[in-house]
Amino acid sequence: MQTSPDTDSRENVTARAFTLVELLVSISVLALIVALLGGSLTAVSQAWTRGEGNAERRGSSRALADFLASELQGALLPVEGVDPRGQGNLQFLASPPTARLPEGCAWSDSLFWQSPLAMETTFGEIAVVGYFIKWSEGRPMLCRLFIPPSVRKDGVVSKNPDFRVFASGPDAWLDPDLVSRNVAPENKSGGYRGLFADLVPGFWVQCYGLDGQALPRSYDSRQGYDCLFKPEGRLSYTEKRYLPATVRVSLAQVDSGHAFELMRAADEVRAIAAEPAVRDAAAFLQRMQSAAESSPALAALLPGLRIYTTEIQLLHSR
């Protein structure tokens, strides 16, 4: 007997339909695939972010150190450390007394010197240069002090009143008010100054004499150091020297993706950077890793932290 059209239609519908169990299994498999793909994409994204952060820190830290080195290697000093007239003189200062810097600018180390870097040379080519760390609202900044001897305003060149290297007071060229005025971001005439690099919680300087001896952390060229020479086949002798022969500079920098973590851990980071035993970036990183074992804030910051160290030979030290 031939099947009626209605019966045939119902059988075809039944043959094409899915059961509830099959639908649930399909949805479960699809959800599993989506979860696996999502996890893979997350892992790839995290790896990419880490790679980008590492590249950012590595390139930025190296660029900062290279720029600083290009300025520092030309540091100048006269033959004698102190002007016999009692007036100002060229001077090289590593980590000077905190009274000579604005409040909040004495974390880690600092460095100040004179070098022929002025772009406007009407009143000379020697400029005051300096680098130091300043913390502001939980963000550490590496600042650059730059004071040229000439200033140009409205097309007229005049002597810069803030250039006091040869003033009657030998220490007049570096004081808190002068530093504050010449690191303001809006005051950039005659050369870049102010914020040089953001998210730099540590800057350390170690000077070495011509004979390789490590000089004091707070080094003043006016006092100089006794350099021991041991010529082959001749008697050893000591000679007074003023400009260090080598300066080792190291930086700690945090990538921009960890700025929030740095702000959360700002007090702890500042305290570690200021510890007397922390004399370079490697010691800073080691101390941070140790402290992170009991500090969730530091532990969250560590993946974004990178250090860089370089040694700079001063051209005029011999």
C-alpha positions in Angstrom: 0.0 0.0 0.0 1.3 3.4 -0.9 2.2 5.8 2.0 0.1 8.9 2.2 1.8 12.3 1.8 1.2 13.3 5.4 2.9 10.2 6.8 5.9 10.6 4.5 6.3 14.2 5.5 6.4 13.3 9.3 9.0 10.6 8.7 11.3 13.0 6.8 11.0 15.6 9.6 11.8 13.0 12.2 14.8 11.9 10.2 16.2 15.4 10.0 15.7 16.5 13.6 18.3 16.5 16.5 17.6 15.1 19.9 18.0 17.2 23.0 21.0 15.1 24.1 22.7 15.7 20.7 22.1 19.4 21.0 23.6 19.5 24.5 26.6 17.5 23.5 27.2 19.8 20.5 26.9 22.9 22.6 29.3 21.5 25.2 31.9 20.6 22.5 31.5 24.1 21.0 31.9 25.7 24.4 35.1 23.6 25.0 36.5 24.7 21.6 35.8 28.3 22.3 37.4 28.1 25.7 40.5 26.4 24.3 40.8 29.0 21.6 40.2 31.8 24.1 42.9 30.5 26.4 45.3 30.2 23.4 44.6 33.8 22.4 45.0 35.0 25.9 48.4 33.2 26.2 49.5 34.7 22.9 48.4 38.1 23.9 50.2 37.9 27.2 53.4 36.7 25.5 53.1 39.5 23.0 52.6 42.1 25.8 55.6 40.8 27.7 57.7 40.8 24.6 56.6 44.4 23.8 57.3 45.5 27.4 60.7 43.9 27.4 61.6 45.5 24.1 60.3 48.9 25.3 62.3 48.8 28.5 65.5 47.4 26.8 65.4 50.0 24.0 64.4 52.9 26.3 67.0 52.2 29.0 69.8 51.8 26.4 68.8 55.0 24.7 68.8 56.9 28.0 72.2 55.6 29.0 73.7 56.3 25.6 72.4 59.9 25.5 73.7 60.5 29.0 77.1 59.0 28.1 77.4 61.3 25.1 77.1 64.3 27.3 79.1 63.0 30.2 82.2 61.9 28.4 83.0 65.5 27.5 82.9 66.8 31.1 85.4 69.6 31.7 87.6 70.6 34.6 90.4 73.1 34.9 93.9 71.9 35.9 93.4 73.0 39.5 90.4 71.9 41.6 89.8 75.3 43.4 89.9 78.8 42.0 92.6 80.6 44.1 90.5 83.8 43.9 87.7 82.1 45.9 85.3 82.5 43.0 83.3 79.9 41.1 85.0 77.3 39.0 84.2 74.3 36.9 83.1 71.4 39.1 82.0 67.8 38.9 79.6 66.7 41.6 78.3 63.2 42.2 75.4 63.0 44.7 75.9 66.4 46.3 74.4 67.3 49.7 70.6 67.3 49.7 70.6 71.0 50.7 71.7 71.8 47.2 68.7 70.2 45.5 65.0 70.8 45.7 62.9 68.7 48.1 62.1 65.3 46.8 65.1 65.2 44.4 67.6 63.3 46.5 66.4 59.7 45.8 69.1 57.4 44.5 72.1 59.3 43.1 72.5 62.5 41.1 75.2 63.9 38.8 76.1 67.5 37.8 79.0 68.8 35.7 79.9 71.4 33.0 80.4 70.5 29.3 80.7 72.3 25.9 77.1 71.6 24.9 75.6 75.1 24.6 73.8 75.6 21.2 73.8 79.4 21.5 77.5 80.3 22.0 77.4 84.1 22.1 78.5 84.1 25.7 80.4 80.8 25.6 79.8 77.1 24.9 80.1 75.7 28.4 76.8 74.6 29.8 75.7 73.1 33.2 74.3 69.6 32.9 72.8 67.4 35.5 70.6 64.3 36.0 68.6 63.3 39.0 65.4 61.5 40.1 62.3 63.4 41.1 59.1 61.7 42.4 55.8 63.3 41.7 52.4 61.8 42.6 53.8 58.3 42.7 55.7 58.6 39.4 59.5 58.7 39.4 61.0 60.9 36.7 64.6 61.1 35.5 65.1 64.9 35.1 67.8 66.7 33.1 69.2 70.0 34.2 70.5 72.2 31.4 71.7 75.7 31.9 73.4 77.4 28.9 75.4 80.6 29.3 73.2 82.5 26.7 69.5 82.8 26.3 67.5 84.1 23.3 64.2 85.9 23.8 62.3 87.7 21.0 65.4 87.4 18.8 67.7 89.0 21.3 70.6 87.1 22.8 71.7 87.9 26.4 73.6 86.4 29.3 71.7 83.8 31.2 71.4 85.0 34.8 71.1 81.3 35.9 74.5 80.4 34.5 76.6 81.1 37.7 79.6 78.9 37.2 82.0 81.8 37.5 80.0 83.8 40.0 81.7 85.2 43.2 80.1 82.4 45.3 81.8 79.1 44.4 78.6 77.1 45.1 76.2 79.5 43.4 75.9 77.5 40.2 73.8 74.8 41.9 71.1 75.5 44.4 67.4 74.4 44.9 65.8 77.4 43.4 68.0 77.4 40.4 67.4 73.7 39.8 63.6 74.1 40.2 63.5 76.9 37.6 65.5 75.0 35.1 63.7 71.7 35.2 60.2 73.1 34.7 58.8 71.5 31.5 57.6 74.9 30.1 61.1 76.4 30.3 63.0 74.8 27.4 64.9 77.7 25.8 68.4 76.8 24.8 68.0 73.1 25.1 65.8 70.3 26.4 65.3 70.3 30.1 62.9 69.0 32.7 61.4 65.5 32.4 63.9 63.4 30.5 62.3 60.0 31.1 59.3 58.7 33.0 59.0 55.7 35.3 62.7 55.6 36.3 62.7 54.7 40.0 66.5 54.4 40.3 69.6 56.2 39.0 73.0 55.2 40.4 76.5 56.6 39.9 79.9 55.2 40.8 83.0 57.1 40.0 86.5 55.5 39.5 89.9 57.1 39.6 92.5 56.8 36.9 94.1 54.0 38.9 90.9 52.1 39.1 90.0 52.9 42.7 86.4 53.4 43.6 85.7 57.0 44.7 83.3 58.1 47.4 79.6 58.0 46.6 79.3 61.7 47.2 82.3 63.0 45.1 83.4 66.6 44.7 86.1 67.4 42.2 87.3 70.3 44.3 88.5 67.9 46.9 89.9 65.5 44.2 91.5 62.2 45.0 95.1 60.9 45.3 95.8 58.7 42.3 98.5 56.0 42.7 100.7 55.4 39.7 102.9 52.3 39.4 105.0 52.7 36.3 106.9 49.6 35.2 110.5 49.6 36.3 110.1 52.8 38.3 109.1 53.9 41.8 105.4 54.3 42.5 104.2 57.8 43.1 100.9 59.6 44.0 99.4 62.5 42.1 96.4 64.7 42.8 93.6 64.2 40.3 90.2 65.9 40.1 88.1 64.5 37.3 87.1 60.8 37.6 88.5 58.6 34.8 85.4 56.3 34.6 81.8 56.7 35.6 79.5 53.7 35.9 75.9 54.7 35.5 73.0 52.3 36.0 69.3 52.8 35.6 66.1 51.0 36.7 63.1 51.6 34.5 59.5 50.3 34.5 57.5 49.8 31.3 54.4 51.9 30.7 52.1 48.8 31.1 53.1 48.6 34.8 52.7 52.3 35.7 49.7 51.5 37.9 51.6 48.8 39.8 54.5 51.2 40.3 52.2 53.9 41.8 50.8 51.2 44.2 54.2 50.2 45.4 55.8 53.7 45.3 56.6 54.0 49.0 58.3 50.6 49.0 60.2 51.3 45.8 61.5 54.7 47.1 62.6 53.1 50.3 64.6 50.4 48.6 66.2 52.8 46.1 67.4 55.0 49.0 68.9 52.2 51.0 72.7 52.8 51.6 73.5 49.2 50.6 71.8 49.6 47.2 74.6 51.1 45.1 73.6 50.0 41.6 70.7 48.7 39.6 71.7 45.1 40.1 71.6 45.4 43.9 68.2 47.3 43.5 66.7 44.4 41.5 68.0 41.8 43.9 66.6 43.7 46.9 63.3 44.2 45.0 63.1 40.4 44.4 63.8 39.7 48.0 61.2 42.2 49.3 58.6 40.9 46.7 58.4 37.6 48.6 56.4 39.3 51.3 54.9 42.2 49.3 52.2 41.5 46.7 52.5 45.1 45.3 56.2 44.6 44.6 55.6 41.1 43.2 53.1 42.6 40.7 55.6 45.2 39.7 58.6 43.0 39.1 57.6 41.7 35.6 57.7 45.3 34.3 61.1 46.2 35.8 64.3 46.2 33.8 67.8 47.4 34.7 70.7 48.7 32.5 74.3 49.6 33.4 77.1 51.2 31.3 80.6 52.5 31.9 81.6 55.9 30.5 85.2 57.0 30.0 85.7 60.7 30.5 87.8 62.2 27.8 89.5 64.9 29.9 90.5 62.8 32.9 94.1 62.4 31.9 
